């Protein structure tokens, strides 16, 4: 109406200015509509072309929203795993060249066929946990100069506003997730929080896995307690096979096992007769699982001298060692575990040996028959059977409704027994 009135009054100049201004507004409104579009996808995957300076919002099933904005041409393929729900992500891509971009999304790396799980991300004094259950795998035919990823920080989309998060990236040539600097920002229009993180120089024809981790302080380090507990537990197990030094020496002298002496030119008798080595053997027999520093303290030997004697005992397979956490622990000689190849006849449990001999004579026997033979409680028999399974001396095979028991003829016990015979 104002423009018509100006024309009637022949105010051509002002009328022209108003017309140009209105045309400019209409053009920008049209431009916004052209450069921002929404696509409702009937399913979990789509292929599309995204044009330079265009923003597209794809709404998939299960309340999944994926948005992308770009300053270059993108041939886009995106696919979501069907059990993903209530997730939102915004990709902003800046690049000089057109891109063919493939994106797939699954709840775990295993679902992508990644067999070797990477280590959890680490950075400073933070501990990271993966609870988001949505991982992107992206692959581009050309390098991408900059990819900015944004997540709306609202509970509806699986992100707690009160928890800190960090973006992480992984490729299969790496051993662990890598934390990418992530900033929490606020949308000035909606006052809504969102996560913002940028990845630069994405290489062509390389698969990258991207997700977010919850971030929190590292809890108190209980490692030392776990290590100590493990040593104690192994020592307790080893109590079952505690034997006198005389019996142990007899066992060492009668076994048939190859020994490469290396630089040492000692006989086994000379190895066992040395006073310092006897002191070490006594400690290891009495306290299986004892570690180097304790041996150093209890023997009173200099560190270099202790190392020398331990090396002789290890070379002649008088003792064995096992790393537990940051400690090296020492045991009577073993190959697979601290008690697996110690002659079972040297153990204190007569019933365990008798059950093993019965299984050896009657392979395929089962628990009830053994219980009837020894006339003891079935729980007692089950305890000894479990011990034999843990020692890798017998195998259990389910046949029909019965769990049948067979001797493990590949074990050290049966190999040594055959050699003795």
N, C-alpha and C positions, 0 to 999 in steps of 0.2 A: 504494500500500500504506500509506503514511504517513497519508493522508487517511482511509482505511477504519479504520485503528487509532485515529485521533482520534475518529471517529464512535462506535466501540465504547466508547471511554472517555468519551463524551458531552462531549468538549471542543469544543463547537459553534463557539465564537468563533474559535479557531485554525484549525479545519477550514475555516471560511468564508473566512478570510484567504488560506489556501493555494489554495482553489478560485478565488478572484478573481485571484490572482497568475498561476495557470496559464492562466486564460482570457485574461488580458492578453497573455501570451507567445504564445498561439495566435493571438490577433487580429493581433498585430504581424507574426507570421510570414506570415499570410494577406495582410496589407497589403503586405508586401514582394513577395510573389508577384504580387499584383494590380498594383502600381505599377512593377514591373520585368519586362519580357517580351522574349522573343527571337523574331525572325521570320526563317526561312530562305526566302530569295526565289529562286525558280527562274528566274534571268535577271538583268537589269541594271536593272530599273525596278519601281516599286511605287507605289500610292496607298494612303493609310491615314489614320486619324484618331487623333491622339495627344491623350490627355485630360490635364487639369490634374494636376500633380504625378506624372506618369507618365514613366518612362524606357524607351525602346524601342531595342533593338539589332537592326539589319537586316543579315543576312549574305547578300551577293550572291555570284554566281559570281566566279571569279578571285581568291578570297581578299580580297574587298572588304567592309569593315565600316563601317557608318554608324550612329552612335548619336545619339539626340536626347533631351533632357530639357527639360520645359517646366512653367511654372506657369499656362499658359493653354491653351485648346483650339486645336489646330492641325489643319487639313486639309492634309495633306502629300502632295506629289507629288515623287518623286525619280527621276532617270534618269542612269545612267552610260554613257559610251561603252564599247563592247564591248572595246576594246583596252587599257583600264585594268586594272591588276592589282596586288594586294598593297598596298592603301591602306586607311587607317583614319582616321576623323575623328569628333569628338564635338561636337555643337552643343548649347549650353545657352541657352535662350531665356527671357527675363523680359519679360513684357508685360501690360498691363492688359486689352487687348481680344483677342478670338479672332482667329486669323490663318489666312489661306489662303496657304500657302507653296509656291512652285515652285522646285525645285533641279535643275539639270542639271550634268553634269560631263564635261569633255572634256580632251584632252591639250594643247590649244593654243587661243589666242584665234582663230586663223584658222579652226579647226574650228567655232567659234561664228558665223562669218561676219563677224568684225571685220576690216575691210580695212586700216585704218590702225593699225599696231602702235604702242603707247605706248612712251615712253622707259623705260629701265630705272630702277628706284627709286634714289634717292640720299638719303643722310642722313649728315652728318658726314664722317668719314674712312673710311667703309665702302663696299665694292664688293659688288654683289648679282648673283647668277647664278641663272637659273631652270633647274633640273634635275629638278624634282619630277614634271613631266609629268602634273599633275592640277590642273585649275582648276575651281572652283565658280562657277556663275552662279546667283544667287538673286534672286527677285522676290516681293514680298509685296503683298497687297491693302491693307494698312494699315501704319502706321509700327511699327517694332520698337524698343522702348526700349533693350534691351541684348541683344547676341548675343555669347556667349563661345564661342570655338572652341579645341578642344584636339586636339593630335596626339601620339600616343605616339611617343617618340623611340627607336625601335628600327630596326635595319637591315632587318628583315623587311618593314616597312611603308615602306621607301624613305627613311628619315631616319637619317643617320649620327649616333650619339650623341656623336661627337667634333667635330662641326661646329656652328657657330652658325647659327641660322635666324631669319628675321623674317617675320611675316605681312604681306602687302601687299594692298591693295584698289584697284580701278580701275573707273571708270565712263566711258562713251564721251564724256562732255562734258569729261573731263580729258585732259591731254596725256601724263601719265606715271603709273606706279604710285605709290601712296602707302604708305609704310611705317607700320604700326601697331605700337605698343609691344608687344613680345612677351617674356614672362618664361619662363625655364626653371624648372620645379618638379620635386619628387620625390614620388611616391606613397608615403606612409609605410607602407602595407600591403605593397606589392610591391617597394619601393625602386627603382621604375622611373622614369626621367626622362620628362617630357612638356612640350610647349610650350603656353603659355596666353596667349590674347590676346582682348581685348574690343573690339567695335565698338558704338558708341552711336548712337541716333537714325537708324536706317535708314529712308529715306523710302519711302512707298508707290509702287507702280507704277514703280519704277526698277530697272534691271538693274545689279547689282553683280557684279564678278568678283573672286574671292578665291583666293589661293594662298599658298605659302610660297617664299621665296628663300633660297639659301645666302648667308651673310654672311662677308665677309673684308676685309682691309685693302686700300686702293687701292694698286696697284702703282706703281712709279716712272713718272713722267709722261714718256713718249717723244714727246709731241705736237710739241715743237719740232723733234725730229729728223725726224719724219715730214714736217712742213711744209717743212723745209729740203730733204729728199730730193725732195719733190714739185716744188719750185721748180727744183732742179737737173735733175730728169728732164725737165721742160718745157723748160728751157733747152737741154738736150742735143738734144731733138727739134727745137727751133727752129733749131739749128745747120744743119739741112738746108736752111733757107730764108734763111740769112744772105746778105745782098746788100750791095752798096756803097750809100752814101748817095745817090750820083748816080742809080743805077738806081731806088732806092726813091722818090726825089723825082719821077723821070720817071713811075713807076707812079702816084703820087698825082695827078699833073697830068693824066694821060690817062684815068683811070678815070671812070666816070659813076655817081655815087652822090649822093643828096640830102643836103644839109647844112643844118641849121637853125642859123644863126649866133647867135641869141639876142641878147644885149647887145653882142656883138662886131661890129665893122664893118670887119674886115680882109679883104683878099684872101688867097688861098692863098699867093701869092708873099710877101706881107708876113708871113704866119705863119712861113714857112720861112726867111726872111732874118734873123730876130732871132737875135743871138749866143747869148743864154741858152737859147733854145729849141733852137738847133742843138746846144748842148752836151748837152741832155737827150736829143735824138734820137740823137746819137752813142752815148750810154751804153745806150739801149734797143735800138738795132740791134746793138750789140756784145755785150750781155748781156741777151737777152730773158728776162723774169721778174724783173728787178731791182725791189726794193721801195722804198717811199717814203723810209725812213730812209737807205738807201744812196745814193739820188739826192741827198738833202739833204747828205750828207757829201761826195759826190764833186763836186757842182756848186759848193758853197760858197755857195749862195743862202740867204737867210733863208726860214724855213718858209712865211710868207705869200706871198712872191714866187714860191717854187716851186709852191705851190698854184695861183697865178694862171696861170703858164705851162702847167702841166699841164692846167688847165681849158680853155685855148685849144686845146691840142693834141688833147684829147679831143673838144671841140666840133667841130673841123674834121676829126675822124676820121683824124688823123695817127698817133695811138697808141690803144691800147685798154687796159683794165685788167681784172683778174680777182682776186677774193678767194680766197686760199689760206690756210685757217686764220685766224689773226689778222692776216695781212699783206695789203696791197693790192699786187699785182705788176703791172708795166707791160710791154707787148709792142708790137711793130709792129701797126698797126690790124687788128682781127679782129672778127667778129661771133659765130661759134659756138664757135671755139676759136682758139688763138694762130696757127695756120697754115692754117686751112681756106680762107680767101678771098684769100690772097696768090697772085698770078698764078703758076701752076705754071711758066711759061716762065722765071721769075726764079730757079728752083731750080737747084741744081748738078747734079742727077741727070738726065742726058740720056736714059738708058734708061727711067727712070720715065715721062718725058714721051712717049717713043716708044711705050711699051706702052699708055698712055692713048689716044693718037691711034689706035692700031690697034683698040682696043676701041670707040672712038667710030665708026670707019669700018665695023667689022664687029661690031655688037652681037650677042651670043650666042656669041661665040668662047670657047674654053676654053683651059686652061693648056697642054695638049700642043701645040696648034696654034701658040700664041705661042712656045713653046720651040723648035719646029722652024723658025719664021721667023727668030728671032734667033740660033739656033745657040749658045745658052749653056746652062749647067747648069739643070735644071728648078728646083732649089732657089733659084737666083738669081732666076728669073722669079717664083717663089712669094713671095720676099721683097718684090719691087717691087709685086706684086699686093696683098699684105697692106698695104703702105704706102698704096696708092691706096684700099683699103677703109677704113683708119683715117682718111684724109683726107676720107672721105665722098664721093669722086669717082666710085666705081663701086659697083654692087650685084652680089651673087652670087645666082644662082637655080638650084636643083637641078632638072634635067630628066632623068629616067631615071637613068643612071649618071654623067652629066656635070654638073659645076658650071659653068654658063654665066655669062659676065660681060657686064654691061650698063653703059653710062655713066649716072651719076646726073645727069640733066638739070636737077634742081632745085638742084644745088649752086651756090655762088657762082661757081666757076670757069666753068661753062658759061653762067651768066647774064651774067657780065662779058664773056665771049667773044662772046656774041650782041650785047651792047650795042656792043662795039667794031666789030663788023661792020655 
